[in-house]
Amino acid sequence: MLQTTIGRFRLMGFIEGASLLILLFIAMPLKYWADIPMAVTIVGSLHGFFFITYLLILAYTTYKIRWSFAWVFSAVAVAFIPFGNIILDTKMKKAKIA
């Protein structure tokens, strides 16, 4: 998976998507239901790092393989939707990009 530009982008998409899910479904409940705000501080910081890295890898992928604006817009949009990167990955496979 790490040998190709698309493979690196897909891997980073899964990491970023997983960090969003951990933030939303584990850290946020710990903050509000168990009164552990440190969980959001730690996971939120990691998620921010992964999100910035995802955007940088997206920019590199766009430059390297000359993605259309529709793919770039989709990749940015799904980063804000839980399970969105899985949907994008499926669409990439159908379009034979991945």
C-alpha positions as a LaTeX table, in Angstrom:
\begin{tabular}{lrrr}
\hline
Residue & $x$ (\AA) & $y$ (\AA) & $z$ (\AA) \\
\hline
Met1 & 0.00 & 0.00 & 0.00 \\
Leu2 & 2.86 & 2.41 & 0.69 \\
Gln3 & 4.57 & 1.86 & $-2.67$ \\
Thr4 & 2.25 & 4.16 & $-4.64$ \\
Thr5 & 1.10 & 7.74 & $-4.20$ \\
Ile6 & $-2.53$ & 6.63 & $-4.06$ \\
Gly7 & $-1.64$ & 3.92 & $-1.55$ \\
Arg8 & $-0.07$ & 6.46 & 0.79 \\
Phe9 & $-3.11$ & 8.72 & 0.40 \\
Arg10 & $-5.49$ & 5.83 & 1.17 \\
Leu11 & $-3.51$ & 4.84 & 4.27 \\
Met12 & $-3.48$ & 8.42 & 5.56 \\
Gly13 & $-7.20$ & 8.63 & 4.87 \\
Phe14 & $-7.84$ & 5.59 & 7.03 \\
Ile15 & $-5.64$ & 6.95 & 9.83 \\
Glu16 & $-7.31$ & 10.37 & 9.72 \\
Gly17 & $-10.76$ & 8.81 & 9.57 \\
Ala18 & $-10.01$ & 6.51 & 12.48 \\
Ser19 & $-8.75$ & 9.43 & 14.57 \\
Leu20 & $-12.00$ & 11.31 & 13.86 \\
Leu21 & $-14.04$ & 8.30 & 14.96 \\
Ile22 & $-11.98$ & 7.90 & 18.14 \\
Leu23 & $-12.41$ & 11.60 & 18.88 \\
Leu24 & $-16.17$ & 11.55 & 18.32 \\
Phe25 & $-17.12$ & 8.19 & 19.79 \\
Ile26 & $-14.57$ & 7.66 & 22.57 \\
Ala27 & $-12.93$ & 10.92 & 23.63 \\
Met28 & $-16.04$ & 13.13 & 23.52 \\
Pro29 & $-18.14$ & 10.73 & 25.62 \\
Leu30 & $-15.26$ & 10.44 & 28.09 \\
Lys31 & $-15.17$ & 14.22 & 28.37 \\
Tyr32 & $-18.89$ & 14.76 & 28.89 \\
Trp33 & $-20.07$ & 11.56 & 30.57 \\
Ala34 & $-17.02$ & 10.52 & 32.60 \\
Asp35 & $-15.67$ & 14.04 & 33.24 \\
Ile36 & $-12.27$ & 13.28 & 31.68 \\
Pro37 & $-11.51$ & 16.34 & 29.50 \\
Met38 & $-7.90$ & 15.26 & 28.98 \\
Ala39 & $-9.12$ & 12.60 & 26.52 \\
Val40 & $-10.30$ & 15.27 & 24.08 \\
Thr41 & $-7.11$ & 17.27 & 24.57 \\
Ile42 & $-4.90$ & 14.32 & 23.64 \\
Val43 & $-7.02$ & 12.75 & 20.92 \\
Gly44 & $-7.96$ & 16.15 & 19.50 \\
Ser45 & $-4.32$ & 17.13 & 19.17 \\
Leu46 & $-3.47$ & 13.84 & 17.46 \\
His47 & $-6.46$ & 14.21 & 15.14 \\
Gly48 & $-5.34$ & 17.74 & 14.23 \\
Phe49 & $-1.88$ & 16.46 & 13.36 \\
Phe50 & $-3.33$ & 13.63 & 11.26 \\
Phe51 & $-5.73$ & 16.04 & 9.52 \\
Ile52 & $-2.93$ & 18.42 & 8.52 \\
Thr53 & $-0.84$ & 15.47 & 7.34 \\
Tyr54 & $-3.84$ & 14.20 & 5.34 \\
Leu55 & $-4.18$ & 17.59 & 3.63 \\
Leu56 & $-0.46$ & 17.68 & 2.81 \\
Ile57 & $-0.57$ & 14.18 & 1.35 \\
Leu58 & $-3.72$ & 15.14 & $-0.58$ \\
Ala59 & $-1.87$ & 18.13 & $-2.05$ \\
Tyr60 & 1.07 & 15.91 & $-3.01$ \\
Thr61 & $-1.24$ & 13.29 & $-4.53$ \\
Thr62 & $-3.09$ & 15.95 & $-6.50$ \\
Tyr63 & 0.19 & 17.32 & $-7.84$ \\
Lys64 & 1.66 & 13.91 & $-8.61$ \\
Ile65 & $-1.27$ & 12.29 & $-10.43$ \\
Arg66 & $-3.11$ & 15.45 & $-11.58$ \\
Trp67 & $-6.40$ & 14.74 & $-9.84$ \\
Ser68 & $-9.45$ & 16.66 & $-11.00$ \\
Phe69 & $-11.07$ & 19.27 & $-8.78$ \\
Ala70 & $-13.98$ & 16.89 & $-8.08$ \\
Trp71 & $-11.67$ & 14.31 & $-6.46$ \\
Val72 & $-9.85$ & 16.96 & $-4.42$ \\
Phe73 & $-13.12$ & 18.49 & $-3.23$ \\
Ser74 & $-14.46$ & 15.03 & $-2.34$ \\
Ala75 & $-11.32$ & 14.14 & $-0.41$ \\
Val76 & $-11.54$ & 17.33 & 1.65 \\
Ala77 & $-15.29$ & 16.97 & 2.22 \\
Val78 & $-15.13$ & 13.37 & 3.47 \\
Ala79 & $-12.54$ & 14.33 & 6.07 \\
Phe80 & $-15.35$ & 16.03 & 8.01 \\
Ile81 & $-17.80$ & 13.11 & 7.82 \\
Pro82 & $-17.54$ & 10.06 & 10.08 \\
Phe83 & $-16.79$ & 7.00 & 7.91 \\
Gly84 & $-16.38$ & 9.36 & 4.94 \\
Asn85 & $-12.93$ & 8.09 & 4.00 \\
Ile86 & $-14.30$ & 4.57 & 3.64 \\
Ile87 & $-16.91$ & 5.87 & 1.18 \\
Leu88 & $-14.25$ & 7.76 & $-0.78$ \\
Asp89 & $-12.01$ & 4.70 & $-0.87$ \\
Thr90 & $-14.89$ & 2.61 & $-2.25$ \\
Lys91 & $-15.56$ & 5.21 & $-4.97$ \\
Met92 & $-11.85$ & 5.31 & $-5.83$ \\
Lys93 & $-11.84$ & 1.53 & $-6.28$ \\
Lys94 & $-14.92$ & 1.69 & $-8.52$ \\
Ala95 & $-13.26$ & 4.41 & $-10.61$ \\
Lys96 & $-10.11$ & 2.22 & $-10.73$ \\
Ile97 & $-7.99$ & 4.94 & $-9.13$ \\
Ala98 & $-6.99$ & 2.81 & $-6.16$ \\
\hline
\end{tabular}
